[in-house]
Every structure is written in structure tokens, then in C-alpha cells.
Amino acid sequence: MINILRSSIYALAITSILSLGSTVAFSKDRILRADTGSPGGSAHTATVVLGKVLGSKLGFTLQVNDKQTLTRSALKLGRGQLDWFPFPTTVYFLMTKGKGPYKKEPMKTKALELSKNLRSIWGWSANIFHFVTFKTDEIKTFQDLKGKSIYTGPPSGAAAVISESIIKAVTGFKPNVDYKAVRLPWGGGLQAMLDGKLDVFARPCALGCAILDQLGMKSKYRLLDVGQESKLKKWSKHPARVIDKIPAGSYKAQVNNDKNLVGAGTTFLIALNKTNISNDLAYKMTKATWDNLDEIHKSAKTLATIKKETPFTGVNMPLHMGAVKYYREVGIKIPKRLLPPEAK
């Protein structure tokens, strides 16, 4: 069972109805809490599908707050206000290094301390950054972005940092110097694009995501091509970043869908609060994922990049002890860097 809340109000009931403003008593391992991004994004799809599949197998209900900025949700997870959610690899890097939205004190110290409460169970290549323009004749390459108005992501979010870093890697252009970087919540950015207030809309999502179809209902569009992979070589050395491709024919409304495009991608991992999620439940969540991978893939084609052969793709966070137990049982070698302090 999964309940998606489209506001900050907790309104969940399994055997009782909770009135507005009442305190929710969470039964350990039975009612789990997660944040996620906007519908159509990789985090949202993964949260919903995993909540349904794992919840049905393991007997827990997942309460989801969507349309959230995950850099803030990461702090909530560290504080134990959430139990688990699909977590951008980049966000853990920013937390532990005191960068991005965590660069100023006292947030820098707080984020580092809260990061110690986080554990992972597996990861995957989740997103490709799609740079979309309706101005198909005027904007044909990344070089044409100079002087343009570009939606890069939500305020204080990792997505904006990454999309701006991609533009810089490919062109050398700096935000609000060579182009106008527009930061809005996900929904606001999409609406601004549909209303014609932007030249380019940058959106990380899995290949084939519904957001591109939604944009295509408005107008034909062009996806910008990085071109040479070498432009992203230095950029891709970051543990959360990968060079990827958007295959020809991926989107019907794309005017340049006759060839493969080089793109920039990012990874996610499944993060848990190490105290809220017991070793037993973490073990069962890990096992249930790999035992039911076909069902997960059938539930959403955008999750096809979750692969048992590469369970540590994008994982830069120590594993939960429950996951450690599972991988040791099935003979999957765990990189030393992913062993938590409690396993050493």
C-alpha cells in the first residue's frame, strides 16, 4: 500500500482515520515515510513503484510527500523524520563535502553530522539531463544558449547545480553571466516553459519519461546534443555523473530524433535512516528488490537501468548492515569504501 500526500499534511490511516493536526504514531517497519520529487521524475517513479512492490511483499505501508526538494529531504532523513527514499548520489557528496546548499555554517556542520545517520542498500543510473527548447530553428546547439533564459532546476536543489555544471563543461558559459539561470520548483519550471517564458528547459529524468511527452503535446521541440563525449570527460569524474546517450527515436515530438544524442546522466541510490530501518527490514528490502526485479521493470520502463549485476552503481554512501548481510550471503563482493563503521 502507498499513500501519496500532495501537501505537508500527514493524513494516513491503516486501521484508523487521523484528524488534521493529530500526531501520527509510526509503527516500526510497518508505516514508512518518504519524500520524493514531482510526478514524472525518476525519484517519484522509483518511490511509487518500490513502495508498491516492496510494500506488498514485506507488509509495510509507504507514506509519500511528493514535489519535494531532495536536498532538504536529505536533512529530514538524517534527522529521522523520514525512513527512506531514492536519493541523488550528488546530494550525499554535497552533504559530506559542505558544498552547494550546505556550504554555509551552521548548515555545513549540520549536514555533515546528519549524513552519518544515512545508509544505502543499492543504486542505479537514474537520469539523463534533457535540455529542451521549443525554439527549434534558433537554438540548435549548446553554444546557442548564450544570452538565453534557461530553467536549471529548483532553488537550493542539486539538479540546478548539475545542469549548470553541464552547460559550463560543454560551453564554458557561467550562470547569470553568459545566460539567465531560472530556478523555480519543478512544477513552476514546467509551467513557465509551457507558457513560453523560457528559452530552454533542463530536466533530469529517465529515458522515456512522461514529462517529455507532456512538453510534446504543447509543441515540437529540440533536445540539445553534447556532441563529443570528450567534452564531458572531466565532468564525469564526479562519482554521481555518467556520460549517457539518448537513442534515436526516443521521443516522437523531438525534431532531431533521427540520431543518437550524447547526454549527461546522474545516479541515484536507495537511502535509509540507519536507526529507523532495522537490520532485518533493510535485509528484506534488499532481497525483495532483487527477487522481484522483473516486476519492478514491468511496472515502469524508466526503471530498466536498475540491474542486479551492478548493485553499487552510483553508491557513495555506506551500506546498511542489513544490506551487508544480504550481499555477503549471496556472494556479491562489497567494495571496502561502502562498508559502514559498524561492519569494521
ChimeraX attribute file (.defattr): number of C-alpha atoms within 10 A of each C-alpha:
attribute: neighborCount
match mode: 1-to-1
recipient: residues
	/A:1	16
	/A:2	22
	/A:3	18
	/A:4	18
	/A:5	16
	/A:6	13
	/A:7	12
	/A:8	9
	/A:9	10
	/A:10	20
	/A:11	18
	/A:12	20
	/A:13	14
	/A:14	10
	/A:15	6
	/A:16	7
	/A:17	9
	/A:18	14
	/A:19	12
	/A:20	9
	/A:21	9
	/A:22	9
	/A:23	10
	/A:24	12
	/A:25	7
	/A:26	10
	/A:27	10
	/A:28	13
	/A:29	17
	/A:30	15
	/A:31	20
	/A:32	22
	/A:33	20
	/A:34	22
	/A:35	28
	/A:36	25
	/A:37	22
	/A:38	18
	/A:39	16
	/A:40	17
	/A:41	22
	/A:42	23
	/A:43	26
	/A:44	23
	/A:45	24
	/A:46	22
	/A:47	23
	/A:48	21
	/A:49	19
	/A:50	22
	/A:51	23
	/A:52	20
	/A:53	20
	/A:54	22
	/A:55	20
	/A:56	13
	/A:57	14
	/A:58	14
	/A:59	14
	/A:60	20
	/A:61	23
	/A:62	25
	/A:63	24
	/A:64	25
	/A:65	23
	/A:66	21
	/A:67	19
	/A:68	20
	/A:69	21
	/A:70	25
	/A:71	24
	/A:72	16
	/A:73	21
	/A:74	27
	/A:75	22
	/A:76	17
	/A:77	26
	/A:78	26
	/A:79	17
	/A:80	20
	/A:81	15
	/A:82	22
	/A:83	26
	/A:84	27
	/A:85	28
	/A:86	27
	/A:87	24
	/A:88	27
	/A:89	27
	/A:90	25
	/A:91	24
	/A:92	23
	/A:93	19
	/A:94	20
	/A:95	26
	/A:96	18
	/A:97	15
	/A:98	19
	/A:99	14
	/A:100	19
	/A:101	19
	/A:102	22
	/A:103	15
	/A:104	11
	/A:105	10
	/A:106	9
	/A:107	15
	/A:108	19
	/A:109	16
	/A:110	15
	/A:111	27
	/A:112	20
	/A:113	15
	/A:114	19
	/A:115	22
	/A:116	17
	/A:117	18
	/A:118	25
	/A:119	29
	/A:120	30
	/A:121	28
	/A:122	27
	/A:123	27
	/A:124	25
	/A:125	24
	/A:126	27
	/A:127	28
	/A:128	25
	/A:129	23
	/A:130	24
	/A:131	23
	/A:132	24
	/A:133	25
	/A:134	24
	/A:135	15
	/A:136	17
	/A:137	9
	/A:138	11
	/A:139	20
	/A:140	16
	/A:141	15
	/A:142	19
	/A:143	14
	/A:144	12
	/A:145	20
	/A:146	17
	/A:147	14
	/A:148	16
	/A:149	18
	/A:150	28
	/A:151	29
	/A:152	30
	/A:153	28
	/A:154	21
	/A:155	17
	/A:156	18
	/A:157	21
	/A:158	21
	/A:159	25
	/A:160	23
	/A:161	18
	/A:162	22
	/A:163	24
	/A:164	19
	/A:165	18
	/A:166	23
	/A:167	19
	/A:168	18
	/A:169	18
	/A:170	19
	/A:171	17
	/A:172	12
	/A:173	20
	/A:174	16
	/A:175	20
	/A:176	13
	/A:177	10
	/A:178	14
	/A:179	15
	/A:180	19
	/A:181	20
	/A:182	20
	/A:183	18
	/A:184	19
	/A:185	18
	/A:186	22
	/A:187	13
	/A:188	14
	/A:189	23
	/A:190	20
	/A:191	15
	/A:192	17
	/A:193	21
	/A:194	18
	/A:195	10
	/A:196	10
	/A:197	13
	/A:198	21
	/A:199	20
	/A:200	27
	/A:201	23
	/A:202	23
	/A:203	24
	/A:204	24
	/A:205	24
	/A:206	27
	/A:207	23
	/A:208	14
	/A:209	21
	/A:210	15
	/A:211	16
	/A:212	21
	/A:213	15
	/A:214	14
	/A:215	21
	/A:216	17
	/A:217	10
	/A:218	13
	/A:219	15
	/A:220	17
	/A:221	23
	/A:222	23
	/A:223	27
	/A:224	24
	/A:225	21
	/A:226	24
	/A:227	15
	/A:228	12
	/A:229	15
	/A:230	12
	/A:231	16
	/A:232	21
	/A:233	13
	/A:234	9
	/A:235	19
	/A:236	19
	/A:237	11
	/A:238	14
	/A:239	16
	/A:240	23
	/A:241	22
	/A:242	21
	/A:243	19
	/A:244	17
	/A:245	17
	/A:246	22
	/A:247	14
	/A:248	14
	/A:249	14
	/A:250	16
	/A:251	19
	/A:252	14
	/A:253	19
	/A:254	23
	/A:255	14
	/A:256	20
	/A:257	17
	/A:258	11
	/A:259	12
	/A:260	15
	/A:261	19
	/A:262	19
	/A:263	24
	/A:264	25
	/A:265	24
	/A:266	27
	/A:267	21
	/A:268	26
	/A:269	29
	/A:270	23
	/A:271	28
	/A:272	27
	/A:273	26
	/A:274	23
	/A:275	14
	/A:276	18
	/A:277	21
	/A:278	17
	/A:279	17
	/A:280	13
	/A:281	18
	/A:282	25
	/A:283	20
	/A:284	17
	/A:285	22
	/A:286	23
	/A:287	19
	/A:288	17
	/A:289	20
	/A:290	17
	/A:291	12
	/A:292	13
	/A:293	18
	/A:294	11
	/A:295	14
	/A:296	22
	/A:297	16
	/A:298	12
	/A:299	18
	/A:300	14
	/A:301	14
	/A:302	23
	/A:303	22
	/A:304	18
	/A:305	17
	/A:306	20
	/A:307	17
	/A:308	16
	/A:309	9
	/A:310	14
	/A:311	19
	/A:312	20
	/A:313	22
	/A:314	24
	/A:315	27
	/A:316	21
	/A:317	26
	/A:318	22
	/A:319	28
	/A:320	29
	/A:321	23
	/A:322	23
	/A:323	23
	/A:324	24
	/A:325	17
	/A:326	18
	/A:327	18
	/A:328	11
	/A:329	9
	/A:330	9
	/A:331	8
	/A:332	14
	/A:333	9
	/A:334	14
	/A:335	9
	/A:336	9
	/A:337	11
	/A:338	19
	/A:339	17
	/A:340	18
	/A:341	10
	/A:342	7
	/A:343	12
	/A:344	6
